[in-house]
Amino acid sequence: MLQNYFKIAWRNLQRNRAFSAINIAGLAIGLASCMLISLYVIDELSYDRFNEKADQIVRVVFKGTMQGGKFNEAHVMPPTAAALKADYPEVLESTRLRHGGSPVILMNEKLFTDNRLALVDNNFFQVFTLPFLSGNSKTALSDPNAIVISETMARKFFGNTDPVGKLLTFKGFQDKPKIAGVFKDIPRNSHFQFDIFASLANSGEAKSTSWMQSEFFTYLVLPKDYDYKKLEAKLPGTVEKYMGPQVEGAFGMSFKEFRKKGNLLGLYLQPLTDIHLHSDFQYDLGDNGDIRYVYIFGAVATIMLLIACINFMNLSTASSSKRAKEIGVRKVMGSARRELVWQFLTESVLITFLAMVLAILIGVIALPLFNSLSDKELKIDFETIPAIAAYFVLFGLFVGFFAGSYPAFFLSSFRPIAVLKGNISGSLSPGSKGISMRSGLVVFQFAISIVLIIGTMVVYNQLEFIQNKKLGYDKDQVLVLPDAWALGKNQEAFKNELISDSRIAKVSASGYLPAGPSYNNNYSIFPESRSTELVKTLRYDVDYDYISTLGMKLVEGRNFSKSFGTDSSAIIINQTTAKMLGWERNALNHTISSNSNDGKRSTYVIIGVVEDFHFKSFHEQISPLVMILGKGSGTMIAKVKTKDIAGLISSLEKKWNAFKPDLPFTYSFLDDRFDETYKAEQKTAKILGLFAALTIFVACLGLFGLATFTAEQRTKEIGVRKVLGASVPGIVVLLSRDFMKLVGIAMLIAAPMAWWLMNKWLQDFAYKIDVAWWMFVAAGMLSLMVALVTVSFQSVKAALMNPVKSLKSE
């Protein structure tokens, strides 16, 4: 019997090739879209789960509030790990990691700078699962002068030779570290990526007892199934015990007084598997994801699959008139409705499996493009296909039965007497809701499509708003040279070379940049002698030319100047700082002070107020900031005034090489660094735009099916109208009017849903657009236009049909 079902199903597919092709293509696009997005979602959810103790590891983070801003840092103080391990028996193990930068490695008279170094405690490899290919992970870092390197680095430097026991030369280091092990490359789905691990034993800061400085990423191993919130509830006591006395020494007030002023400082715990998707911390180890985008893309994948299935239902029922007499004959010959249902479900499953094969092919072809859009390295692992063959079979059966259930029960409900008389409209069982059901499915498809269109428009307009909003500084044609420190004593000479170039307007030396990676410096100040009125700020160490190079505007006072010898104790603040201190319009000549960790006080005189500028992303409000004269920097900033950028870069590279530094010439532009800040939003806009287009395309296939069904149902009506003098345009309008109503209803449903969703998304921005009315009008007009073009094809075809052919059976 089953073989007979498949034989008939295959014959029907061959008989209706065009319709079957559209059906399979629509379902394949939906399945391929779902597959690609599922790969993305699975990858995002897999971060750090390769660690054997993933469910037991938590990271200690630092949060707090102080007038002027928040502390929200991924790293904590040097003694935190040891203190928690000593005080709480539930802490089975604690370990630390500190970023060590990218050391310059000398190998075979060549310099290498693209290797990332981390300094870690000796037990680091007992906490994290990083398998060793050579050496002993338990003892590799017991020697303070030992290092372990990645498999890729070992192959790059030593080929197929085992590097254990060999020495590496780090430029600027007296000692040559010995390689004690080679670890397998860290999986891409890890929240940290390093090529070299060295021991923290040689770091003086690692032995520090200060609770007033951070820099150390700290991880704890807790017992299995232990609720980390129980330990987190005890941490306020730890903060008061260890940090309290040092706060009193630094700020001149007890920890209780410090808290009474509204200041809060605390340690918190974050599960390892939450780091990638649930982190909004400063100074983290890498670019993290966002759980909201996982939800968004997961919803899009589900919606694409649903719309593909709905499209399948509409196209299947649209062809019902061609199958009506077949069903009538089958029923007259004794076929039970159950057998007809199984027949149509078999056809549905066959189409689904054909669509799945096509979907895999589409997925393989489209994967490079999707990787480019999503900034991923996703791949379809064909080696695992046999292992997941059962999953594909089950998934195909599920989709086939889900998509084919409605057509199967709809078609099998035809009454044989009516269909054999040619009365298809009266062939359904009394009370059937077939047409209204299909109309509802089309409304659903277009409502989702309109939501995606509006969402894409909002995201793109928010990105455009960010690009065009006044930043308070000039980001265009600003060249950043991050490795100027490699010039050593020649930095000033190189700066003079830049200044002498007529294509460069201004040059500044400072590592503090308002966009992209930047030096950071948390700072606490208080006005005059009121030491209890602390304000949290960021401190920028700048030179005399910083403000003019970046085109910032002074609203009060003056810039730093070599003409004033007292400017070493002068300070420039932004407008937010002036407002926070209560000197909004008369800040000049007031003094502000700051205490160092050891309690020493520095006092500065305010000589200028700079207009607020965006030195954080648009997700955050502008916070207090102060500028003081720095003692030099390893980064140079140049304002360029030429269109011949390539020629300028080539010239600067020659000047750089003339000083024979250890590093090659590298550069970036400030506007590119600014754009990089909103990479997640740009990625979202591209993916939403792509799948909005695909959703509309698949929805139009469903609308095409419904238009075909309607035209076939009204063939004789159209013939009568033409005989009575109806024009072709009049018939087209008649057939299209009902579909335009469906799109209008979809718009009414989609508008409030899109408004709510996009306002929810925009809440994450401190500076944002309003969701404008014209976006809804534009989305509605676009949907109407696309629907009209789709329906008009069938409407015009039906209107041009010879009425004699449609009426000859009467």
SEDREN-800037 format. One record per residue (C-alpha): x, y, z; residue in three letters. Coordinates in steps of 0.1 Angstrom, whole numbers, padded with zeros to 4 digits, always signed. Example, Ala and Ser with C-alpha at 12.3 -4.5 7.8 and 13.67 -1.06 7.14 Angstrom:
# SEDREN-800037
+0123-0045+0078ALA+0137-0011+0071SER
# end
This chain:
# SEDREN-800037
+0000+0000+0000MET+0028+0024+0010LEU+0046+0017-0023GLN+0014+0025-0042ASN+0010+0058-0023TYR+0046+0068-0034PHE+0040+0057-0070LYS+0009+0078-0073ILE+0026+0107-0055ALA+0055+0106-0080TRP+0031+0105-0109ARG+0013+0136-0096ASN+0045+0155-0092LEU+0055+0147-0128GLN+0020+0156-0141ARG+0021+0190-0124ASN+0058+0199-0128ARG+0055+0237-0127ALA+0033+0237-0096PHE+0055+0210-0079SER+0087+0230-0087ALA+0072+0261-0071ILE+0061+0241-0041ASN+0094+0224-0036ILE+0114+0257-0042ALA+0093+0276-0016GLY+0097+0248+0010LEU+0134+0245+0002ALA+0141+0282+0007ILE+0123+0281+0041GLY+0142+0250+0051LEU+0176+0264+0040ALA+0170+0296+0058SER+0160+0277+0089CYS+0191+0255+0086MET+0215+0285+0082LEU+0201+0305+0111ILE+0200+0273+0132SER+0238+0269+0126LEU+0243+0305+0138TYR+0221+0300+0169VAL+0237+0267+0178ILE+0272+0282+0175ASP+0263+0312+0197GLU+0249+0289+0224LEU+0279+0266+0223SER+0305+0291+0236TYR+0328+0277+0263ASP+0308+0245+0266ARG+0338+0224+0254PHE+0352+0228+0289ASN+0346+0197+0310GLU+0338+0218+0340LYS+0318+0243+0321ALA+0288+0241+0344ASP+0309+0245+0375GLN+0330+0275+0365ILE+0320+0310+0373VAL+0338+0343+0366ARG+0341+0370+0393VAL+0332+0404+0380VAL+0331+0439+0396PHE+0301+0461+0396LYS+0293+0494+0414GLY+0279+0528+0412THR+0293+0562+0421MET+0280+0596+0414GLN+0289+0602+0377GLY+0287+0566+0365GLY+0289+0529+0370LYS+0316+0503+0374PHE+0309+0473+0352ASN+0342+0455+0347GLU+0350+0419+0337ALA+0382+0418+0357HIS+0388+0422+0394VAL+0416+0428+0420MET+0448+0408+0423PRO+0440+0391+0457PRO+0404+0382+0449THR+0411+0347+0438ALA+0432+0337+0469ALA+0408+0354+0493ALA+0377+0336+0480LEU+0395+0303+0479LYS+0407+0307+0515ALA+0374+0320+0529ASP+0348+0298+0513TYR+0351+0259+0513PRO+0327+0257+0483GLU+0353+0273+0461VAL+0371+0241+0449LEU+0397+0260+0428GLU+0404+0296+0418SER+0426+0308+0389THR+0435+0341+0373ARG+0443+0354+0338LEU+0457+0387+0327ARG+0461+0400+0292HIS+0498+0402+0283GLY+0494+0420+0249GLY+0512+0409+0217SER+0549+0405+0224PRO+0574+0410+0195VAL+0590+0376+0188ILE+0623+0373+0170LEU+0627+0341+0150MET+0652+0335+0122ASN+0659+0372+0121GLU+0622+0379+0114LYS+0598+0398+0137LEU+0564+0384+0145PHE+0537+0405+0164THR+0505+0386+0158ASP+0507+0363+0187ASN+0484+0370+0218ARG+0499+0364+0252LEU+0481+0357+0285ALA+0496+0355+0319LEU+0479+0328+0341VAL+0482+0310+0374ASP+0499+0276+0373ASN+0466+0257+0378ASN+0449+0274+0348PHE+0449+0242+0328PHE+0433+0222+0356GLN+0404+0246+0354VAL+0400+0250+0316PHE+0400+0221+0292THR+0428+0229+0268LEU+0443+0196+0257PRO+0481+0194+0254PHE+0497+0179+0223LEU+0531+0179+0239SER+0543+0185+0275GLY+0525+0181+0308ASN+0496+0204+0314SER+0498+0200+0352LYS+0534+0210+0355THR+0540+0231+0324ALA+0540+0265+0341LEU+0556+0254+0374SER+0588+0271+0361ASP+0583+0309+0362PRO+0603+0312+0330ASN+0583+0286+0310ALA+0556+0292+0284ILE+0532+0271+0265VAL+0522+0278+0229ILE+0494+0269+0205SER+0495+0242+0179GLU+0493+0268+0151THR+0521+0288+0166MET+0543+0257+0171ALA+0538+0247+0134ARG+0545+0283+0122LYS+0578+0286+0141PHE+0591+0250+0143PHE+0573+0230+0115GLY+0568+0194+0125ASN+0595+0195+0151THR+0585+0192+0188ASP+0593+0226+0202PRO+0593+0215+0239VAL+0625+0226+0255GLY+0634+0252+0229LYS+0638+0289+0237LEU+0619+0319+0222LEU+0633+0354+0220THR+0609+0381+0231PHE+0621+0415+0219LYS+0628+0437+0249GLY+0630+0408+0274PHE+0663+0398+0289GLN+0654+0362+0296ASP+0644+0338+0269LYS+0613+0318+0279PRO+0615+0281+0275LYS+0586+0262+0257ILE+0572+0237+0282ALA+0542+0225+0262GLY+0520+0228+0231VAL+0482+0230+0235PHE+0456+0223+0209LYS+0443+0254+0193ASP+0416+0270+0214ILE+0382+0264+0199PRO+0367+0295+0182ARG+0337+0293+0205ASN+0357+0304+0235SER+0354+0338+0252HIS+0392+0341+0251PHE+0417+0335+0224GLN+0454+0333+0231PHE+0485+0318+0213ASP+0509+0319+0243ILE+0503+0313+0281PHE+0530+0323+0305ALA+0532+0322+0343SER+0520+0350+0365LEU+0548+0341+0390ALA+0571+0368+0375ASN+0544+0395+0377SER+0548+0419+0406GLY+0512+0430+0403GLU+0500+0394+0406ALA+0513+0395+0442LYS+0497+0428+0450SER+0474+0430+0480THR+0456+0461+0466SER+0418+0460+0464TRP+0418+0493+0446MET+0431+0481+0412GLN+0419+0454+0389SER+0432+0439+0356GLU+0428+0402+0367PHE+0402+0379+0352PHE+0393+0355+0380THR+0375+0322+0377TYR+0362+0298+0404LEU+0353+0261+0403VAL+0323+0253+0424LEU+0308+0219+0433PRO+0286+0202+0407LYS+0249+0213+0408ASP+0259+0241+0433TYR+0238+0273+0431ASP+0264+0300+0426TYR+0239+0326+0439LYS+0244+0312+0474LYS+0281+0321+0472LEU+0273+0355+0455GLU+0251+0364+0485ALA+0282+0361+0508LYS+0304+0384+0487LEU+0293+0417+0502PRO+0310+0406+0534GLY+0342+0399+0515THR+0342+0434+0499VAL+0337+0450+0533GLU+0364+0429+0549LYS+0391+0434+0524TYR+0382+0465+0504MET+0367+0485+0532GLY+0400+0495+0550PRO+0416+0504+0517GLN+0386+0526+0507VAL+0390+0544+0540GLU+0427+0551+0532GLY+0420+0563+0497ALA+0389+0584+0502PHE+0393+0595+0538GLY+0360+0580+0550MET+0348+0547+0564SER+0333+0521+0541PHE+0299+0527+0558LYS+0302+0564+0552GLU+0312+0556+0516PHE+0280+0536+0511ARG+0258+0562+0528LYS+0269+0586+0501LYS+0251+0563+0476GLY+0283+0546+0464ASN+0281+0509+0459LEU+0310+0485+0451LEU+0306+0448+0448GLY+0318+0414+0435LEU+0294+0393+0415TYR+0295+0359+0398LEU+0289+0350+0362GLN+0285+0315+0349PRO+0311+0306+0323LEU+0285+0296+0298THR+0268+0330+0302ASP+0299+0351+0293ILE+0295+0352+0256HIS+0258+0361+0254LEU+0250+0378+0287HIS+0280+0402+0291SER+0279+0440+0290ASP+0312+0444+0309PHE+0340+0468+0301GLN+0375+0456+0294TYR+0364+0421+0284ASP+0386+0396+0267LEU+0369+0397+0233GLY+0339+0407+0213ASP+0309+0390+0229ASN+0275+0382+0214GLY+0241+0392+0226ASP+0213+0369+0237ILE+0187+0392+0222ARG+0200+0386+0187TYR+0199+0349+0193VAL+0163+0353+0202TYR+0156+0374+0171ILE+0174+0351+0147PHE+0158+0320+0163GLY+0124+0336+0159ALA+0132+0344+0122VAL+0143+0308+0116ALA+0110+0295+0131THR+0090+0321+0111ILE+0107+0312+0079MET+0099+0275+0084LEU+0063+0283+0093LEU+0058+0305+0063ILE+0073+0279+0040ALA+0049+0253+0054CYS+0020+0277+0051ILE+0030+0284+0015ASN+0030+0246+0009PHE-0005+0244+0023MET-0018+0272+0001ASN-0002+0258-0031LEU-0015+0223-0023SER-0051+0234-0018THR-0048+0258-0048ALA-0044+0227-0070SER-0075+0211-0055SER-0096+0217-0086SER-0072+0196-0107LYS-0075+0167-0082ARG-0112+0171-0074ALA-0125+0145-0100LYS-0097+0121-0090GLU-0109+0123-0054ILE-0145+0119-0065GLY-0138+0088-0085VAL-0116+0073-0057ARG-0145+0078-0032LYS-0170+0063-0056VAL-0147+0033-0061MET-0147+0027-0024GLY-0116+0046-0011SER-0120+0055+0026ALA-0112+0091+0037ARG-0084+0076+0058ARG-0067+0062+0027GLU-0070+0095+0009LEU-0055+0113+0039VAL-0025+0089+0038TRP-0022+0094+0001GLN-0019+0132+0004PHE+0004+0130+0034LEU+0027+0106+0015THR+0028+0132-0013GLU+0036+0159+0013SER+0064+0139+0028VAL+0079+0131-0007LEU+0079+0168-0016ILE+0094+0177+0018THR+0123+0152+0013PHE+0129+0166-0022LEU+0128+0201-0007ALA+0153+0191+0020MET+0178+0178-0005VAL+0175+0211-0024LEU+0177+0230+0009ALA+0210+0214+0018ILE+0223+0223-0016LEU+0211+0259-0012ILE+0226+0260+0023GLY+0260+0248+0011VAL+0261+0274-0017ILE+0248+0302+0005ALA+0269+0295+0036LEU+0299+0316+0025PRO+0276+0346+0020LEU+0259+0340+0053PHE+0293+0337+0071ASN+0302+0370+0056SER+0270+0386+0068LEU+0272+0371+0103SER+0309+0374+0107ASP+0311+0337+0115LYS+0330+0306+0103GLU+0301+0282+0103LEU+0304+0250+0083LYS+0283+0220+0074ILE+0302+0190+0087ASP+0296+0163+0061PHE+0314+0137+0082GLU+0286+0139+0108THR+0258+0135+0083ILE+0255+0098+0088PRO+0252+0103+0125ALA+0224+0128+0121ILE+0206+0110+0092ALA+0179+0099+0117ALA+0174+0135+0127TYR+0169+0145+0091PHE+0144+0117+0086VAL+0124+0126+0117LEU+0126+0163+0108PHE+0114+0156+0072GLY+0085+0135+0085LEU+0075+0162+0110PHE+0076+0190+0084VAL+0059+0168+0058GLY+0031+0159+0082PHE+0028+0194+0095PHE+0027+0211+0061ALA+0006+0184+0045GLY-0020+0178+0072SER-0043+0207+0063TYR-0043+0199+0025PRO-0048+0162+0032ALA-0078+0167+0053PHE-0091+0195+0031PHE-0089+0176-0001LEU-0102+0143+0013SER-0133+0162+0025SER-0146+0167-0011PHE-0181+0153-0017ARG-0180+0129-0047PRO-0214+0138-0062ILE-0205+0175-0063ALA-0170+0172-0078VAL-0182+0147-0104LEU-0207+0173-0115LYS-0179+0198-0117GLY-0192+0219-0088ASN-0159+0223-0068ILE-0171+0252-0047SER-0199+0230-0034GLY-0178+0199-0030SER-0166+0207+0005LEU-0184+0193+0035SER-0210+0217+0050PRO-0194+0242+0073GLY-0160+0240+0057SER-0137+0269+0064LYS-0112+0262+0036GLY-0112+0296+0019ILE-0112+0316+0051SER-0084+0294+0065MET-0062+0300+0035ARG-0069+0337+0037SER-0059+0337+0073GLY-0026+0320+0064LEU-0019+0347+0038VAL-0026+0374+0064VAL-0002+0357+0088PHE+0025+0355+0061GLN+0023+0391+0051PHE+0020+0403+0087ALA+0053+0387+0095ILE+0068+0400+0063SER+0057+0436+0072ILE+0071+0433+0107VAL+0105+0422+0092LEU+0104+0451+0067ILE+0097+0476+0094ILE+0123+0461+0117GLY+0149+0463+0089THR+0140+0500+0082MET+0143+0509+0119VAL+0177+0492+0123VAL+0191+0509+0092TYR+0177+0543+0102ASN+0192+0539+0137GLN+0226+0532+0121LEU+0222+0562+0098GLU+0213+0583+0129PHE+0245+0571+0146ILE+0266+0579+0115GLN+0252+0614+0111ASN+0247+0626+0147LYS+0270+0653+0159LYS+0297+0634+0180LEU+0315+0664+0195GLY+0347+0655+0176TYR+0357+0650+0140ASP+0361+0613+0131LYS+0367+0618+0093ASP+0402+0616+0079GLN+0418+0610+0113VAL+0447+0585+0110LEU+0456+0564+0140VAL+0491+0549+0144LEU+0488+0525+0174PRO+0524+0511+0175ASP+0543+0544+0178ALA+0557+0531+0210TRP+0580+0508+0189ALA+0599+0539+0179LEU+0612+0543+0214GLY+0633+0575+0217LYS+0624+0584+0181ASN+0587+0591+0188GLN+0592+0628+0189GLU+0613+0628+0158ALA+0587+0608+0139PHE+0560+0632+0152LYS+0580+0661+0137ASN+0582+0643+0104GLU+0544+0640+0104LEU+0539+0677+0113ILE+0563+0687+0085SER+0541+0669+0059ASP+0518+0694+0042SER+0491+0667+0038ARG+0488+0665+0076ILE+0470+0693+0095ALA+0476+0683+0131LYS+0493+0656+0151VAL+0487+0644+0187SER+0502+0617+0209ALA+0476+0600+0230SER+0463+0564+0234GLY+0429+0577+0246TYR+0406+0575+0216LEU+0368+0583+0215PRO+0361+0553+0192ALA+0374+0517+0190GLY+0400+0502+0213PRO+0414+0528+0236SER+0434+0532+0268TYR+0411+0533+0298ASN+0415+0549+0332ASN+0388+0549+0359ASN+0392+0579+0381TYR+0375+0594+0411SER+0375+0631+0418ILE+0360+0655+0444PHE+0355+0692+0442PRO+0376+0717+0462GLU+0382+0702+0496SER+0349+0682+0498ARG+0365+0648+0498SER+0332+0630+0506THR+0315+0642+0474GLU+0332+0617+0450LEU+0324+0617+0413VAL+0334+0588+0390LYS+0350+0599+0358THR+0373+0587+0330LEU+0407+0603+0328ARG+0423+0610+0294TYR+0460+0617+0294ASP+0465+0640+0264VAL+0490+0664+0249ASP+0488+0700+0239TYR+0474+0692+0204ASP+0448+0665+0213TYR+0417+0688+0214ILE+0426+0706+0182SER+0436+0674+0163THR+0402+0658+0170LEU+0383+0690+0163GLY+0368+0693+0198MET+0352+0725+0209LYS+0360+0744+0241LEU+0329+0761+0255VAL+0348+0778+0284GLU+0385+0786+0291GLY+0415+0775+0271ARG+0434+0745+0259ASN+0467+0733+0275PHE+0496+0755+0264SER+0533+0754+0266LYS+0532+0791+0274SER+0518+0782+0309PHE+0543+0763+0330GLY+0516+0756+0356THR+0495+0735+0332ASP+0511+0703+0346SER+0487+0708+0375SER+0458+0720+0352ALA+0428+0700+0341ILE+0401+0703+0314ILE+0367+0688+0321ILE+0337+0680+0299ASN+0303+0697+0303GLN+0288+0666+0321THR+0315+0668+0348THR+0309+0706+0353ALA+0272+0699+0357LYS+0278+0670+0381MET+0300+0692+0403LEU+0275+0720+0403GLY+0296+0744+0382TRP+0277+0742+0350GLU+0285+0777+0337ARG+0313+0788+0360ASN+0337+0759+0363ALA+0369+0779+0355LEU+0395+0783+0382ASN+0378+0758+0406HIS+0400+0730+0419THR+0393+0693+0419ILE+0413+0666+0437SER+0419+0629+0434SER+0434+0604+0458ASN+0457+0576+0446SER+0455+0541+0459ASN+0481+0549+0486ASP+0462+0579+0498GLY+0483+0606+0481LYS+0463+0635+0469ARG+0467+0654+0436SER+0450+0688+0431THR+0442+0704+0397TYR+0429+0738+0386VAL+0402+0738+0359ILE+0414+0758+0329ILE+0388+0747+0303GLY+0355+0730+0297VAL+0352+0709+0265VAL+0319+0704+0248GLU+0305+0669+0256ASP+0316+0644+0230PHE+0306+0607+0225HIS+0336+0587+0238PHE+0314+0557+0245LYS+0288+0540+0222SER+0254+0554+0217PHE+0241+0527+0240HIS+0254+0548+0270GLU+0248+0583+0281GLN+0278+0607+0280ILE+0295+0604+0314SER+0320+0627+0333PRO+0354+0629+0318LEU+0386+0649+0326VAL+0418+0656+0307MET+0453+0661+0321ILE+0486+0665+0304LEU+0502+0631+0298GLY+0538+0620+0298LYS+0538+0607+0263GLY+0520+0579+0245SER+0525+0549+0223GLY+0498+0560+0199THR+0498+0589+0174MET+0467+0606+0159ILE+0470+0627+0127ALA+0444+0648+0111LYS+0448+0644+0073VAL+0440+0670+0047LYS+0444+0652+0014THR+0424+0629-0009LYS+0456+0610-0018ASP+0454+0587+0012ILE+0473+0559-0006ALA+0502+0582-0014GLY+0503+0596+0022LEU+0503+0561+0037ILE+0531+0550+0014SER+0551+0581+0023SER+0545+0576+0061LEU+0556+0539+0058GLU+0589+0550+0043LYS+0595+0575+0071LYS+0586+0548+0096TRP+0610+0523+0082ASN+0637+0549+0081ALA+0638+0547+0119PHE+0642+0509+0118LYS+0616+0501+0145PRO+0609+0465+0156ASP+0574+0466+0143LEU+0560+0470+0107PRO+0540+0502+0099PHE+0503+0497+0109THR+0475+0522+0109TYR+0437+0526+0110SER+0412+0553+0106PHE+0391+0567+0134LEU+0358+0565+0114ASP+0365+0527+0107ASP+0371+0522+0144ARG+0338+0540+0151PHE+0319+0518+0126ASP+0334+0487+0143GLU+0316+0497+0175THR+0283+0490+0159TYR+0293+0458+0141LYS+0265+0438+0159ALA+0238+0463+0147GLU+0252+0463+0111GLN+0252+0425+0111LYS+0216+0425+0124THR+0205+0449+0097ALA+0220+0429+0069LYS+0206+0395+0081ILE+0171+0410+0088LEU+0171+0426+0053GLY+0180+0393+0036LEU+0154+0373+0054PHE+0128+0400+0051ALA+0133+0397+0013ALA+0131+0359+0014LEU+0100+0360+0036THR+0082+0382+0012ILE+0093+0360-0017PHE+0080+0328-0001VAL+0048+0346+0010ALA+0043+0357-0026CYS+0044+0321-0036LEU+0016+0314-0012GLY-0003+0343-0025LEU+0003+0331-0060PHE-0013+0298-0050GLY-0043+0314-0035LEU-0047+0336-0065ALA-0046+0305-0087THR-0072+0287-0066PHE-0095+0318-0067THR-0092+0323-0104ALA-0100+0286-0110GLU-0130+0288-0087GLN-0143+0318-0105ARG-0136+0308-0141THR-0172+0306-0152LYS-0181+0338-0133GLU-0154+0356-0152ILE-0167+0341-0185GLY-0202+0353-0178VAL-0189+0388-0169ARG-0169+0390-0201LYS-0199+0380-0222VAL-0219+0407-0205LEU-0193+0433-0214GLY-0169+0434-0185ALA-0134+0448-0194SER-0101+0432-0186VAL-0090+0459-0162PRO-0123+0456-0144GLY-0119+0419-0140ILE-0083+0423-0128VAL-0095+0448-0101VAL-0123+0425-0091LEU-0100+0395-0086LEU-0072+0416-0069SER-0095+0436-0045ARG-0099+0407-0020ASP-0062+0401-0019PHE-0054+0437-0012MET-0078+0435+0017LYS-0058+0406+0031LEU-0026+0427+0029VAL-0044+0456+0045GLY-0055+0434+0074ILE-0020+0420+0077ALA-0007+0457+0080MET-0032+0464+0108LEU-0019+0434+0127ILE+0017+0440+0120ALA+0019+0477+0128ALA+0014+0475+0166PRO+0035+0444+0168MET+0064+0460+0149ALA+0061+0493+0169TRP+0063+0474+0202TRP+0092+0452+0191LEU+0113+0480+0176MET+0108+0503+0206ASN+0119+0474+0228LYS+0151+0471+0207TRP+0157+0509+0207LEU+0155+0510+0245GLN+0191+0497+0246ASP+0203+0530+0230PHE+0207+0561+0251ALA+0206+0581+0219TYR+0180+0569+0193LYS+0155+0577+0167ILE+0117+0576+0170ASP+0098+0549+0152VAL+0082+0572+0125ALA+0048+0568+0109TRP+0063+0569+0074TRP+0081+0536+0081MET+0047+0518+0085PHE+0033+0535+0054VAL+0064+0526+0033ALA+0063+0489+0046ALA+0026+0487+0038GLY+0029+0502+0003MET+0058+0479-0005LEU+0038+0449+0006SER+0008+0460-0014LEU+0028+0466-0045MET+0045+0432-0043VAL+0012+0415-0036ALA-0005+0433-0065LEU+0022+0423-0089VAL+0020+0387-0077THR-0018+0385-0080VAL-0020+0405-0112SER-0002+0377-0131PHE-0030+0352-0124GLN-0058+0379-0126SER-0047+0391-0160VAL-0043+0355-0172LYS-0079+0347-0160ALA-0093+0379-0175ALA-0078+0372-0209LEU-0092+0337-0211MET-0117+0330-0239ASN-0152+0330-0223PRO-0163+0302-0247VAL-0138+0278-0231LYS-0149+0286-0196SER-0186+0282-0204LEU-0186+0253-0228LYS-0193+0228-0201SER-0225+0245-0192GLU
# end
